[in-house]
Amino acid sequence: MIFKKIKLLVILVVLFFTASSVFAVEEYISNIYKQIDQIFIIKSESQLNSVLSDNNEDKNYYLIENYTEKKIRRLIVNNDYDFAMTAIVIVIENNIDNEQAVEMYSVIADAYKLQQEHEAEVEYQRQLEVARLEKEKEKQRVAVDKEYVAAKNTDSGKQVYVTGKETNLTSYKWKIDIGLADISFLYDGVGKITNLHYGPAIGFNYEYTLENKANIGAELFASIQPLGIAISNEKALIPLLVDADASLKFAPSALPKFFLTAGFGAIVTGKPTDSVEIKTVADTMYTPLVGIKLERIPLGRVKVDLGADWYAGHLFYNNIKFAMGADMNLQFPFADLEKVSLSLNVGIRDKFIMKDAGIENRASLILAVGVENVIR
C-alpha cells in the first residue's frame, strides 16, 4: 500500500515538472513568433537574420524555422516576392540542410522571374503607348502651328492662339478718341488772366506687339480753343490756343502697360502782337518731350490711363524756366460690336509753364467717344 502511494507521488511530481517545462517552452516560442510577425510587417532583413541566428542552436529551432517558412508562403500568396526571396535566403543561410527551404527558394525564384518578366512587358507596353501618344500630340502640334499662331492679348496679358486670319486683330491695337467737348481753363499769374473756353479735340493711339517681346506704338493728340474776342488796331480778333503732340512709345513684355514715351509737341498761342487781353500769355513753344505712361489700368470695367511729359523745349526759351504736361483718362465701355468697341472717355490734361515772372497753367476737361478695334 505504501509503495503504491509513493509511486503515485512520483508520477505526480514528474507530471508537474513536465507540464511546467511545456508551458515554459510555449511561452518563449510564442514570444519569438511575435517577433517574427513584427519583422515580416516591417520587412527587416537584419532583424530576421538576428532572430534565426540567435536561436539556430535551440532544440526547438525547427518550430521557429517552420513558422518563418509559413510567413514566407504567405508572402508568396500575396505576390510579394522581393522579401520572400530575402527571407528564404536567410533561412537557408542559418540551416543549409533545410531541403524544404531550398525547394521553396527554387519555386520562389521561378515565380519571381515570371513576375519580373510580366512587369517588364507591362512597362514596355506602357512606354510604347506613351511614345504613341507623344507622337500623336506632336502631329497635332505641327498641324496647329501651321494654322494657328501665338498672339498676346494686350488687355489681359495672356497668350492666346489664333488663326492667321485673326492675327491682325491681336498683334496690333488702335483707338480713336473724338472729343465732343474740350472745356479748358487758362490761368496766367503774371497778367492775372483767367479764361474759361472750349473747343474740339481728337486723339489717336496705336500699339503693336513684337512677338510678345515688347509693345511699341505711337500716340497723337490735338486740340484747339478760341479764347474769346480780342481787340487789335480797333479790329475784333479771336486768339486761339492750340495744343498738339506726337510721341512714340515703348513697353517691355515684362511690363506691358508701362510705356516710355518720346516725341515732339507744340503749344501755340495765336494772338495778335498788340492784344492787351492776353499779352502776358506764353508765346508759341515747340518742344521735344519725354515721359512715362501707364495704360489700361483696370478698375472693374473702367480702364485708366495716366501719363506725364517733360517739355525739354523750355531750355531754349529765355522767358520760360520749366514746362511739363500731365494727363489722365477714364474709359467707360458701353458697346461691343463685331469689329469695334465703343466707350465714353473722360480725360484731364494739364500744361504747366513756369515763366520768369510767374506761372501759367492750361487745364482741360475732355469728354470724348472712343472707338477701338476688338481684341480676340
SULNORWO-V648240 format. One record per backbone hydrogen bond with DSSP energy under -0.5 kcal/mol. NH is the residue of the N-H (numbers start at 1). CO is the residue of the C=O. E is the energy in kcal/mol with one decimal. If there is no record, write none. Layout:
nh,co,e
NH,CO,E
NH,CO,E
This chain:
nh,co,e
5,1,-1.7
6,2,-2.4
7,3,-2.7
8,4,-2.3
9,5,-2.2
10,6,-2.5
11,7,-2.1
12,8,-2.1
13,9,-2.4
14,10,-2.4
15,11,-2.4
16,12,-2.2
17,13,-2.2
18,14,-2.3
19,15,-2.4
20,16,-2.2
21,17,-2.0
22,18,-2.3
23,19,-2.6
24,20,-2.1
25,21,-2.5
26,22,-2.7
27,23,-1.9
28,24,-2.0
29,25,-2.2
30,26,-2.0
31,27,-1.7
32,28,-1.7
33,29,-2.5
34,30,-2.0
35,31,-1.8
36,32,-2.5
37,33,-2.6
38,34,-2.1
39,35,-2.4
40,36,-2.4
41,37,-1.1
42,38,-2.3
43,39,-1.8
44,39,-1.3
45,43,-0.7
48,44,-1.7
49,45,-2.1
50,46,-2.0
51,47,-2.3
52,48,-2.2
53,49,-2.6
54,50,-2.1
55,51,-0.9
56,52,-0.8
58,55,-1.7
61,58,-1.7
63,60,-1.1
64,60,-1.2
65,61,-3.1
66,62,-2.7
67,63,-2.2
68,64,-2.1
69,65,-2.4
70,66,-1.9
71,67,-2.0
72,68,-2.0
73,69,-2.3
74,70,-1.7
75,71,-1.5
76,72,-1.9
77,73,-2.2
78,74,-1.5
79,76,-1.7
80,75,-2.9
81,79,-1.1
84,80,-1.1
85,81,-2.3
86,82,-1.8
87,83,-3.0
88,84,-2.4
89,85,-1.8
90,86,-1.6
91,87,-2.1
92,88,-2.2
93,89,-2.5
94,90,-1.5
95,91,-1.0
95,92,-0.5
98,95,-1.7
99,97,-1.5
102,98,-1.8
103,99,-2.5
104,100,-2.2
105,101,-2.3
106,102,-1.8
107,103,-2.1
108,104,-2.8
109,105,-2.8
110,106,-2.1
111,107,-2.5
112,108,-3.2
113,109,-2.2
114,110,-2.3
115,111,-2.4
116,112,-2.5
117,113,-2.4
118,114,-2.3
119,115,-2.9
120,116,-2.6
121,117,-2.3
122,118,-2.5
123,119,-2.6
124,120,-2.4
125,121,-2.4
126,122,-2.1
127,123,-2.6
128,124,-2.2
129,125,-2.1
130,126,-2.6
131,127,-2.7
132,128,-2.3
133,129,-2.6
134,130,-2.5
135,131,-2.4
136,132,-2.2
137,133,-2.5
138,134,-2.3
139,135,-2.0
140,136,-2.2
141,137,-2.7
142,138,-2.5
143,139,-2.2
144,140,-2.5
145,141,-2.8
146,142,-1.6
147,143,-1.5
148,144,-4.2
149,162,-2.8
151,160,-3.2
153,151,-0.5
153,158,-3.0
154,152,-1.0
157,153,-2.8
160,151,-3.1
162,149,-2.4
164,147,-1.2
166,163,-1.1
167,163,-0.8
167,164,-0.6
169,166,-1.5
170,166,-0.7
170,167,-1.5
171,167,-2.4
172,168,-0.9
173,207,-3.2
175,205,-2.3
176,371,-2.8
177,203,-2.7
178,176,-0.6
178,369,-2.5
179,177,-0.7
179,201,-2.5
180,178,-0.6
180,367,-2.3
181,367,-1.8
182,199,-1.4
183,181,-0.6
183,365,-2.7
184,182,-0.7
184,197,-3.5
185,363,-3.3
186,195,-3.0
187,361,-2.7
188,193,-2.6
189,359,-3.0
192,188,-0.6
193,188,-1.8
195,186,-2.3
197,184,-2.8
197,195,-0.5
199,182,-1.3
201,179,-0.6
202,222,-2.3
203,177,-2.4
204,220,-2.4
205,175,-2.7
206,218,-2.7
207,173,-2.9
208,216,-3.7
209,171,-3.1
210,208,-0.5
210,214,-3.0
211,209,-1.3
213,210,-2.8
215,251,-3.3
216,208,-2.7
217,249,-1.8
218,206,-1.8
219,247,-2.6
220,204,-2.9
221,245,-2.0
222,202,-2.1
223,243,-2.1
224,200,-1.8
225,241,-2.3
226,198,-0.7
227,239,-3.0
230,228,-0.5
230,237,-4.3
232,230,-0.5
232,235,-2.8
235,232,-1.6
237,230,-4.1
237,235,-0.6
239,237,-0.7
240,270,-2.0
241,225,-2.7
242,240,-0.5
242,268,-2.8
243,223,-2.2
244,266,-2.2
245,221,-2.1
246,264,-2.7
247,219,-2.4
248,262,-3.2
249,217,-2.3
250,260,-1.9
251,215,-2.8
253,213,-1.7
255,252,-1.0
256,253,-0.7
258,255,-1.5
259,257,-0.6
259,293,-3.3
260,250,-2.8
261,291,-2.7
262,248,-2.1
263,289,-2.6
264,246,-2.9
265,287,-3.3
266,244,-3.1
267,285,-2.6
268,242,-2.7
268,266,-0.6
270,240,-2.9
270,268,-0.6
271,269,-1.4
275,272,-1.5
276,231,-0.6
279,276,-0.8
281,278,-1.3
285,267,-2.4
287,265,-2.7
289,263,-2.2
290,310,-1.6
291,261,-2.3
292,308,-1.9
293,259,-2.2
294,306,-3.3
295,257,-2.1
297,304,-2.8
298,296,-0.6
299,302,-3.5
302,299,-1.6
303,331,-1.8
304,297,-2.3
305,329,-2.4
306,294,-2.8
307,327,-2.3
308,292,-2.2
309,325,-3.0
310,290,-3.1
311,309,-0.5
311,323,-2.0
312,288,-1.8
312,310,-0.9
313,288,-0.7
314,311,-1.2
315,312,-1.8
316,313,-2.1
317,314,-1.2
318,316,-0.5
320,317,-1.2
321,354,-2.9
322,354,-1.5
324,352,-2.1
325,309,-2.4
326,350,-2.0
327,307,-2.3
328,348,-2.3
329,305,-2.2
330,346,-2.5
331,303,-2.8
331,329,-0.5
332,330,-0.6
332,344,-3.2
333,301,-0.5
333,331,-0.6
334,342,-2.2
335,342,-1.5
337,335,-0.6
337,340,-2.7
341,372,-2.8
342,335,-3.3
343,370,-1.9
344,332,-2.8
345,343,-0.5
345,368,-3.4
346,330,-2.4
347,345,-0.6
347,366,-2.9
348,328,-2.9
349,364,-2.0
350,326,-2.6
351,362,-2.6
352,324,-2.8
353,351,-0.5
353,360,-3.0
354,322,-3.2
355,353,-0.7
355,358,-2.9
356,319,-1.8
360,353,-2.8
361,187,-2.7
362,351,-2.8
363,185,-2.3
363,361,-0.5
364,349,-2.9
365,183,-3.1
366,347,-2.9
366,364,-0.5
367,181,-2.6
368,345,-2.5
368,366,-0.5
369,178,-2.1
370,343,-3.2
370,368,-0.5
371,176,-2.6
372,341,-2.1
373,174,-1.4
374,339,-2.1
376,374,-0.6
